[in-house]
């Protein structure tokens, strides 16, 4: 990886990427670097930016919404169970 690669910027640009998406992005950036120079030893930020035009997140906004709904439901259920457990302990105590 070249010194010009800014990991914080890449992290922001790949926020909804899953592991396989990140792997695809890195692979595409490496291929682009090699196409420009077959002896390339490093991948530049320019390569990553070009790769980001081709590689997109496999998670859709609908998927994210669904996962957030699952999380909300889980938290409501977990809180309810915790409250019931606490009430039971107070009742028995």
Secondary structure, 3 states (H helix, E strand, C coil): CCCCCCHHHHHHHCCCCCHHHHHHHHHHHHHHHHHHCCCCCCCCHHHHHHHHCCCCCCCCHHHHHHHHHHHHHHHHHHHHHHHHHHHHHHHHC
